[in-house]
Amino acid sequence: MKKIALILVFITASLALYSFVSSEDTTKDPMYGWAISKISWKEIPQPADNPITKEKVDLGAMLFFDPRLSNSNTMSCATCHDPNKGYSDGIPFFKGDHGIMGPRRTPTIINLAWNSTFFWDGRAESLEEQSLMPISADGEMRQDMVALKKELEEAGYVPYFKKAFGSKAVINNDYIARAIAAFERTLVSHNSPFDRYMSGDKKALTEAQIRGKKIFETKAECTTCHSGPNFTDGSFHNLGIDTQDEGRFKHVPVAVNKFAFKTPGLRDIEHRAPYFHNGSAKTLREVMEIYNRGGDASSVTQGNVEIKPLGLTDQEMDDVVEFMKGLSGKGAHALKSPKLPGIKH
């Protein structure tokens, strides 16, 4: 009898496991790949030479929120990548150290672990490379890296670097980059109404959002560029935005890249207005109106425009906006600055 009972338990457990796997498999979709319902650090893409560890993430978080990374000691990474604003800053053009106005708006850093290029023009090929560039850039944080090393040593950061990278570790650019990149990889938005809907909860989206999803995938042609689990093709496109900024062309000077900018992921999109590389759309409804009329480009930028008038009704545009609001998830919001070495809290 005991043997039979054990067999029944085994069969029941096997069926339960099969049911779980089968239900998970249904979240895989040719349009989106998979729904991010749950996430662990093991599932986050990470380079072999910079695996995510708690010690590294803790150090990266401290550096990310530390104003000493800027020349004036008043501006941190979080100044522009504000957790309460979708890890952007809510203004059309970023403001660098000493109030210097930048040429583009601050892109979000949510779900960047799945990206292969970074910045609006894709000039960085890894998060490690990206993390140092704003710190030393003249128009951004303007920090001298030698001076930064000294400031961090004097502040008491050395033990944290040793904890993250080993007892022989010293403060240097490489470790600063690895720590910040490791932290940024953990900023994953997941478990949105969309994810729950794709995982089988058909009540997770409203009727308007379900209508908007269908329009998003068909008549509005949004999935041409906004596809995959993070709603981006990772490529660069000229959307007919009236601008003098040549975008990707400055780094890869071929005609198709002129006035082309990277497709941003749409997760948490409702929290990071304004939109486009120059903040020219204040709301998601304005974004839809620009797409619906086929862009606003002047003759200067008209050459490779990749959108055309869509013929959407007001209701259809509103429904797509509601669907995009359903892409706001959990996990990357409302982080607060950790205690920083050498600063009284």
DALIN-V329419 format. One record per pair of residues at least 12 apart in sequence whose C-alpha atoms are under 6 Angstrom apart, sorted by the first residue. I is the first residue (numbers start at 1). J is the second residue. D is the distance in whole Angstrom. If there is no record, write none. Layout:
# DALIN-V329419
I/J/D ; I/J/D
This chain:
# DALIN-V329419
27/198/5 ; 27/199/5 ; 32/227/6 ; 32/228/4 ; 32/229/5 ; 33/228/5 ; 33/229/6 ; 34/229/6 ; 35/195/5 ; 36/190/5 ; 36/195/6 ; 37/190/6 ; 37/191/4 ; 37/195/5 ; 45/113/6 ; 52/182/6 ; 55/164/5 ; 56/164/5 ; 56/179/5 ; 57/182/6 ; 57/183/4 ; 60/179/4 ; 60/180/4 ; 60/183/5 ; 61/183/6 ; 62/338/6 ; 62/340/6 ; 64/77/5 ; 65/78/6 ; 65/337/6 ; 70/141/5 ; 70/143/5 ; 71/142/5 ; 71/143/4 ; 83/333/6 ; 83/334/5 ; 83/335/6 ; 84/334/5 ; 85/271/6 ; 85/272/5 ; 86/271/5 ; 86/272/5 ; 87/108/5 ; 88/106/5 ; 88/107/6 ; 88/108/5 ; 90/273/6 ; 92/105/5 ; 92/278/6 ; 92/279/4 ; 93/105/4 ; 94/106/6 ; 96/139/6 ; 96/140/4 ; 96/141/6 ; 97/140/6 ; 97/141/5 ; 104/277/6 ; 104/278/5 ; 105/277/6 ; 105/278/5 ; 110/187/5 ; 110/188/6 ; 111/188/5 ; 113/185/5 ; 120/261/5 ; 120/262/5 ; 121/247/5 ; 121/248/4 ; 121/261/6 ; 127/181/5 ; 128/177/5 ; 128/178/6 ; 128/181/5 ; 131/177/6 ; 132/177/6 ; 155/341/6 ; 155/342/5 ; 156/341/6 ; 187/332/5 ; 188/331/6 ; 188/332/5 ; 189/329/5 ; 189/330/5 ; 189/331/5 ; 189/332/5 ; 190/329/5 ; 190/330/5 ; 191/329/5 ; 191/330/6 ; 192/327/5 ; 192/328/5 ; 192/329/4 ; 193/205/6 ; 193/326/5 ; 194/326/6 ; 194/327/6 ; 208/319/5 ; 209/319/6 ; 209/322/5 ; 209/323/4 ; 212/319/4 ; 212/320/4 ; 212/323/5 ; 213/323/6 ; 216/320/6 ; 230/265/5 ; 231/265/5 ; 231/266/5 ; 232/263/6 ; 232/265/5 ; 234/263/6 ; 235/262/6 ; 235/263/6 ; 236/260/5 ; 236/261/5 ; 236/262/4 ; 236/263/6 ; 237/260/4 ; 237/261/5 ; 238/259/5 ; 238/260/4 ; 238/305/5 ; 238/306/6 ; 239/305/5 ; 239/306/6 ; 240/295/4 ; 240/296/5 ; 240/297/4 ; 240/305/5 ; 241/296/6 ; 241/297/5 ; 242/296/6 ; 242/297/4 ; 242/298/6 ; 246/258/5 ; 246/259/4 ; 247/259/5 ; 247/260/5 ; 247/261/6 ; 248/260/6 ; 248/261/6 ; 267/327/5 ; 267/328/6 ; 268/327/6 ; 268/328/4 ; 270/325/6 ; 292/309/5 ; 292/310/5 ; 293/309/5 ; 294/307/5 ; 294/308/4 ; 294/309/4
